[in-house]
């Protein structure tokens, strides 16, 4: 996502590549009302993922990462605060799918305290040095970056499921239908792989996605406040 709200070529390529993967799960379970999970039972990662992307979870504004009850706080910042401060985005605005603007600082999604302060925080801590350095040097770093981009993509779309397509017409429905997030379970599973050691075996490589890096023009106001960084694969 560019500072002015435009989606970069890299993000489009990212979504298109992931769109070829699907994980199958019980569709009937997704249509049933949400039930509280017994505290003594640990849910499997695929169950967490299926619950989180279900239409019920999205419609009821449950935690976007696990589908459980969210915290009462602000939720998870889709664009992390450390990145907003680094590029002076905190008071800037980006363009949503319907053409309206939203401040970066308000781009949050429902999240529970365990996910926010747990594996999501670990992802942010792990990816920050990569962003600071400006290069992706290993396969493990590609996976770290993939998890982080998965969180951002899902976060943007989950946010837009809760915003009207046309504010003047309440019957216009949301920008993104809640049921559409189910189509991103493959992407959500990449995010969930941060919860425990995960090995991917794919036909086209060692990871279920490709990282494509492109150079994008940087607005002058950002150039003046920070040094330019371009992502690239190291040889």
VOTORDO-823973 format. One record per residue (C-alpha): residue number from 1; residue in one letter; x, y, z. Coordinates in steps of 0.5 Angstrom, whole numbers, plus 500, padded with zeros to 3 digits. Example, Ala and Ser with C-alpha at 12.3 -4.5 7.8 and 13.67 -1.06 7.14 Angstrom:
<1,'A',<525,491,516>>
<2,'S',<527,498,514>>
//
This chain:
<1,'X',<500,500,500>>
<2,'X',<503,507,498>>
<3,'X',<502,513,503>>
<4,'X',<497,516,498>>
<5,'X',<493,509,499>>
<6,'X',<494,506,492>>
<7,'X',<496,499,492>>
<8,'X',<503,497,490>>
<9,'X',<504,492,484>>
<10,'X',<508,488,490>>
<11,'X',<501,487,494>>
<12,'X',<497,485,488>>
<13,'X',<502,480,486>>
<14,'X',<502,478,493>>
<15,'X',<495,477,493>>
<16,'X',<494,474,486>>
<17,'X',<499,468,488>>
<18,'X',<496,467,494>>
<19,'X',<489,466,491>>
<20,'X',<492,460,488>>
<21,'X',<492,456,494>>
<22,'X',<486,454,498>>
<23,'X',<485,450,505>>
<24,'X',<479,446,506>>
<25,'X',<475,446,512>>
<26,'X',<468,444,515>>
<27,'X',<463,449,511>>
<28,'X',<457,447,516>>
<29,'X',<461,449,522>>
<30,'X',<462,456,519>>
<31,'X',<455,457,518>>
<32,'X',<453,455,526>>
<33,'X',<453,461,531>>
<34,'X',<459,462,535>>
<35,'X',<460,458,541>>
<36,'X',<465,459,547>>
<37,'X',<471,454,546>>
<38,'X',<472,450,553>>
<39,'X',<478,453,556>>
<40,'X',<481,446,557>>
<41,'X',<482,445,550>>
<42,'X',<487,448,546>>
<43,'X',<485,449,539>>
<44,'X',<489,447,533>>
<45,'X',<492,452,528>>
<46,'X',<487,450,522>>
<47,'X',<481,451,527>>
<48,'X',<483,457,529>>
<49,'X',<484,460,522>>
<50,'X',<478,457,520>>
<51,'X',<474,460,526>>
<52,'X',<477,467,525>>
<53,'X',<476,468,517>>
<54,'X',<469,465,518>>
<55,'X',<463,470,516>>
<56,'X',<460,469,523>>
<57,'X',<467,472,527>>
<58,'X',<468,477,522>>
<59,'X',<460,480,522>>
<60,'X',<461,479,530>>
<61,'X',<467,483,530>>
<62,'X',<471,478,533>>
<63,'X',<479,477,534>>
<64,'X',<481,477,527>>
<65,'X',<487,473,528>>
<66,'X',<484,467,532>>
<67,'X',<476,469,532>>
<68,'X',<476,469,540>>
<69,'X',<473,475,544>>
<70,'X',<477,481,542>>
<71,'X',<480,486,548>>
<72,'X',<476,492,550>>
<73,'X',<482,496,547>>
<74,'X',<484,500,540>>
<75,'X',<485,493,537>>
<76,'X',<491,491,533>>
<77,'X',<494,497,528>>
<78,'X',<494,494,521>>
<79,'X',<500,499,520>>
<80,'X',<504,498,526>>
<81,'X',<505,504,530>>
<82,'X',<513,503,529>>
<83,'X',<512,504,522>>
<84,'X',<508,510,522>>
<85,'X',<513,513,526>>
<86,'X',<518,511,522>>
<87,'X',<515,514,516>>
<88,'X',<511,520,519>>
<89,'X',<504,517,517>>
<90,'X',<501,517,524>>
<91,'X',<497,524,522>>
<92,'X',<497,522,514>>
<93,'X',<491,519,511>>
<94,'X',<490,513,506>>
<95,'X',<484,512,501>>
<96,'X',<480,506,502>>
<97,'X',<476,502,497>>
<98,'X',<470,506,496>>
<99,'X',<475,513,495>>
<100,'X',<474,515,502>>
<101,'X',<480,517,507>>
<102,'X',<482,514,513>>
<103,'X',<488,516,518>>
<104,'X',<493,511,519>>
<105,'X',<492,511,526>>
<106,'X',<485,509,526>>
<107,'X',<486,503,521>>
<108,'X',<485,498,527>>
<109,'X',<482,491,527>>
<110,'X',<479,487,533>>
<111,'X',<484,483,536>>
<112,'X',<484,479,543>>
<113,'X',<490,481,548>>
<114,'X',<493,474,547>>
<115,'X',<494,475,540>>
<116,'X',<496,482,540>>
<117,'X',<501,481,545>>
<118,'X',<503,474,543>>
<119,'X',<505,472,536>>
<120,'X',<503,478,533>>
<121,'X',<508,482,537>>
<122,'X',<513,477,535>>
<123,'X',<512,478,528>>
<124,'X',<513,485,529>>
<125,'X',<519,485,533>>
<126,'X',<522,480,528>>
<127,'X',<520,484,521>>
<128,'X',<522,491,524>>
<129,'X',<530,489,523>>
<130,'X',<529,487,516>>
<131,'X',<525,493,514>>
<132,'X',<530,498,517>>
<133,'X',<536,494,513>>
<134,'X',<532,494,507>>
<135,'X',<534,487,504>>
<136,'X',<531,480,505>>
<137,'X',<537,476,506>>
<138,'X',<535,469,507>>
<139,'X',<529,464,506>>
<140,'X',<527,465,514>>
<141,'X',<526,472,513>>
<142,'X',<522,471,507>>
<143,'X',<517,467,511>>
<144,'X',<517,473,516>>
<145,'X',<516,478,511>>
<146,'X',<510,474,508>>
<147,'X',<507,473,515>>
<148,'X',<507,480,516>>
<149,'X',<504,482,509>>
<150,'X',<499,477,510>>
<151,'X',<497,480,517>>
<152,'X',<497,487,513>>
<153,'X',<493,485,507>>
<154,'X',<488,481,512>>
<155,'X',<487,487,516>>
<156,'X',<486,492,511>>
<157,'X',<480,488,508>>
<158,'X',<477,486,515>>
<159,'X',<477,493,517>>
<160,'X',<473,495,510>>
<161,'X',<468,489,512>>
<162,'X',<466,494,518>>
<163,'X',<465,500,514>>
<164,'X',<459,502,509>>
<165,'X',<461,502,502>>
<166,'X',<456,509,501>>
<167,'X',<456,513,508>>
<168,'X',<450,516,505>>
<169,'X',<446,510,504>>
<170,'X',<446,505,510>>
<171,'X',<443,500,505>>
<172,'X',<449,500,501>>
<173,'X',<452,494,505>>
<174,'X',<460,494,507>>
<175,'X',<466,495,502>>
<176,'X',<468,488,503>>
<177,'X',<462,483,505>>
<178,'X',<464,479,511>>
<179,'X',<464,472,507>>
<180,'X',<469,474,503>>
<181,'X',<474,474,508>>
<182,'X',<473,466,508>>
<183,'X',<477,466,501>>
<184,'X',<483,468,505>>
<185,'X',<484,462,509>>
<186,'X',<490,460,505>>
<187,'X',<493,467,507>>
<188,'X',<491,467,514>>
<189,'X',<494,460,515>>
<190,'X',<501,463,513>>
<191,'X',<500,468,518>>
<192,'X',<498,463,523>>
<193,'X',<505,459,522>>
<194,'X',<508,464,527>>
<195,'X',<505,460,532>>
<196,'X',<509,454,532>>
<197,'X',<515,451,527>>
<198,'X',<512,450,521>>
<199,'X',<515,447,514>>
<200,'X',<511,448,508>>
<201,'X',<512,443,502>>
<202,'X',<510,447,495>>
<203,'X',<510,445,488>>
<204,'X',<513,451,486>>
<205,'X',<518,452,492>>
<206,'X',<519,452,499>>
<207,'X',<514,457,501>>
<208,'X',<507,458,499>>
<209,'X',<508,465,496>>
<210,'X',<513,469,492>>
<211,'X',<516,475,494>>
<212,'X',<516,480,488>>
<213,'X',<520,487,490>>
<214,'X',<519,493,486>>
<215,'X',<521,500,486>>
<216,'X',<516,505,487>>
<217,'X',<516,513,487>>
<218,'X',<517,516,494>>
<219,'X',<513,522,495>>
<220,'X',<517,528,497>>
<221,'X',<515,529,504>>
<222,'X',<517,522,506>>
<223,'X',<524,523,502>>
<224,'X',<525,529,506>>
<225,'X',<524,526,513>>
<226,'X',<527,519,512>>
<227,'X',<532,516,508>>
<228,'X',<530,512,502>>
<229,'X',<530,504,502>>
<230,'X',<529,499,497>>
<231,'X',<527,492,498>>
<232,'X',<531,487,494>>
<233,'X',<533,479,495>>
<234,'X',<541,478,496>>
<235,'X',<544,474,491>>
//
